[in-house]
Amino acid sequence: MRIVFADAFYFVARLNARDQHHQRVVSFSRELRAALLTTDWVLMEVADALAASECRSRVRAFVTHLRQSAACEVVPASRELFDHSLDLYHQYADKGWTLTDCSSILVMRERGLLDVLTADHHFEQAGCNLLLK
């Protein structure tokens, strides 16, 4: 089965009906035939983005669902991934990549993935295919 990386952009837009990209992402999701890969770092970014929204109360159940789903693998946070992400963050200091972006890019490279559920141009700078551009 095809595997795509899911960025915070995707999850936030799916969960938050008030997000400007919600309808497009929900429609895209209905047609998506792929397993998802994401990270604990991405899920932390999702929780942070929804902290002041009416969606906050659903974040815990959403994360639990993703972690238990056979259709989604969540790469756990680790010191090793953090340190390697920090190296990439430093290496590409000329880019606006966040540390979370760097960890996502590293996981994608490790798995040989190019397709990412996002519209974040930072992933495009890293050579990825933006599925929600």
C-alpha positions in Angstrom: 0.0 0.0 0.0 1.1 3.5 -0.8 2.4 5.5 2.3 2.2 9.3 2.5 3.6 11.5 5.2 1.0 13.6 7.1 2.0 17.0 8.2 0.3 19.2 10.9 -1.2 21.2 8.1 -3.3 18.2 7.1 -4.4 17.2 10.6 -5.3 20.8 11.7 -7.3 21.4 8.6 -9.2 18.1 9.0 -10.0 18.7 12.7 -10.9 22.4 12.5 -14.0 23.1 10.5 -13.0 26.8 10.7 -9.7 26.3 9.0 -9.5 27.9 5.6 -8.4 24.6 4.1 -10.9 22.3 5.9 -13.3 21.6 3.0 -10.5 20.9 0.5 -8.6 18.6 2.9 -11.8 16.7 3.8 -12.6 16.2 0.2 -9.1 15.1 -0.6 -9.2 12.7 2.3 -12.3 10.9 1.0 -10.3 10.0 -2.2 -7.0 9.2 -0.5 -6.0 5.6 -0.8 -2.8 5.4 1.3 -1.5 4.7 4.7 -0.3 7.6 6.8 3.0 8.1 8.5 3.6 11.0 10.9 5.5 11.7 14.1 4.9 12.6 17.7 6.5 15.9 16.9 3.9 16.6 14.2 1.1 15.6 16.7 2.6 18.0 19.2 2.4 20.8 16.6 -1.2 19.9 15.9 -2.1 20.1 19.6 -0.3 23.4 19.8 -2.1 24.8 16.8 -5.5 23.8 18.2 -4.8 24.9 21.8 -7.0 28.0 21.7 -9.8 26.5 19.4 -13.0 24.6 20.1 -11.2 21.5 18.8 -8.9 21.3 21.8 -11.2 18.9 23.6 -10.9 16.4 20.7 -7.1 16.4 20.4 -6.4 13.6 22.9 -9.0 11.2 21.4 -7.7 12.0 17.9 -4.1 11.3 18.8 -5.1 8.0 20.6 -7.1 7.0 17.5 -4.1 7.7 15.2 -1.8 5.7 17.4 -4.1 2.7 17.4 -5.0 2.8 13.7 -3.6 0.2 11.4 -3.8 2.9 8.7 -1.4 5.3 10.4 2.1 4.8 11.9 3.2 7.4 14.4 7.0 7.6 14.8 7.7 8.2 18.5 9.8 11.1 19.7 13.3 10.2 20.5 16.5 11.9 21.5 18.2 10.5 18.4 15.6 12.0 16.1 15.7 15.3 17.9 19.5 15.5 17.6 19.5 14.6 13.9 16.7 17.1 13.3 18.7 19.8 15.1 21.7 19.0 12.8 19.5 19.4 9.7 18.0 22.6 11.2 21.5 24.0 11.6 22.6 22.7 8.1 19.7 24.6 6.4 19.9 27.8 8.5 19.1 29.7 5.2 15.6 28.2 5.1 12.7 28.9 7.3 12.3 25.2 8.2 11.0 24.6 11.7 12.6 21.9 13.9 9.4 19.8 13.4 9.8 20.2 9.6 13.3 18.9 9.9 12.3 15.9 11.9 9.5 15.2 9.3 11.9 15.5 6.4 14.4 13.2 8.1 11.7 10.5 8.7 10.5 10.8 5.1 14.0 10.5 3.8 14.7 7.5 6.0 11.5 5.8 4.6 12.1 6.8 1.0 8.9 8.9 0.9 8.4 12.0 -1.3 4.6 12.5 -1.0 3.4 14.7 1.9 0.0 15.9 2.9 0.7 19.5 3.3 0.8 22.8 1.4 3.9 23.9 3.4 6.5 25.1 0.8 9.3 24.1 3.1 8.7 20.5 2.1 8.9 21.4 -1.5 12.3 23.1 -0.8 13.4 19.7 0.5 12.4 17.9 -2.7 9.0 16.5 -1.6 5.7 16.4 -3.5 3.1 18.6 -1.8 -0.3 16.8 -2.2 -2.3 19.7 -1.0 -0.6 22.5 -2.9 
